[in-house]
Amino acid sequence: MHNLGLVLIAQGHTDQARTWWQRAAEAGIAEAMTSLGVLLNEQGHTEQARTWWQRAADAGNAIAMYNLGVLLDEQGHTEDARTWWQRAADAGDTDAMTSLGVLLNEQGHTEDARTWYQRAADAGNTDAMHNLGVLLNEQGHTEDARTWYQRAADAGNTTAMYNLGVLLNEQGHTEDARTWYQRAADAGNTTAMCNLAVLLKEQGHTEQARTWYQRAADAGNTDAMCNLGVLLNEQGHTEQARTWWQRAADAGDAIAMHNLGVLLDEQGHTEDARTWWQRAADAGDTDAMYNLGVLLDEQGHTEQARTWYQRAADAGHAHAIHDLAELPRGQDLGPG
């Protein structure tokens, strides 16, 4: 009955598959309980899915234990999730080992996390290989991190390809970094597309860089939108630059907000510039804090200017530190 359900689901007969899995599950087949839980969860019947996964997990099905852990974690029941991932991991489920490692790392149990990543990685789980690489890199074990990134990347993990590229670039192996960025970008990783574009631009391949920025930006990567705006502005395509900065700014990118403010100010749209610098400054962009201070100072709002100079100066902005020292004491002269 369970296998028939698998055939039916492969053929797109979801309701029929559900019927057969329901019959098999009620007959005590744990695999059917697990598959039924997956289908119910996909259909939005979360509590029914939880019930069947619970039954299958209680019957010893490791996949159900893992799935139950995922659902409990999504519902905020972190310790219950940890319990089921632990049971599934002890039963040999590598996805559970990996998820348990992630949770332990988030809770500050770094060495326990490393242990579970290592076990899952040794068993061939590419996400665990990647996560182990990240953890090792954070701990300063760069070459060990590179080894695990390499293994995960060779197995097709695009995030590992990207991180391997980052590590190689930091080590000065620019062409090797470019190769891995390219592979990850070709596989659809938008962050890799953006980094590939940065590298290409640094190497003087401006049009190739523009192509990859465009691909990443079209896929929704805000860093790429912002960088594409910079490149277009440098090439004199001011309105196209404005369009991409606007898109990135609307998506919450503080650097794009700042850049958009600069462009608007240059075009004479002072109040619009002030609005975007305000938003960027509120989001923590120190250049925007400084520019906002300059604008307010020019408009006679000395004390408001002082506030933003101070915030930028506290964050280490050199020009703000200088201008703050030069700012006279007194009340705002401009209108409120």
Secondary structure, DSSP 4 states (H G I P E B T S, - for coil): -HHHHHHHHHTT-HHHHHHHHHHHHHTT-HHHHHHHHHHHHHTT-HHHHHHHHHHHHHTT-HHHHHHHHHHHHHTT-HHHHHHHHHHHHHTT-HHHHHHHHHHHHHTT-HHHHHHHHHHHHHTT-HHHHHHHHHHHHHTT-HHHHHHHHHHHHHTT-HHHHHHHHHHHHHTT-HHHHHHHHHHHHHTT-HHHHHHHHHHHHHTT-HHHHHHHHHHHHHTT-HHHHHHHHHHHHHTT-HHHHHHHHHHHHHTT-HHHHHHHHHHHHHTT-HHHHHHHHHHHHHTT-HHHHHHHHHHHHHTT-HHHHHHHHHHHHHTT-HHHHHHHHHPPPS---S--
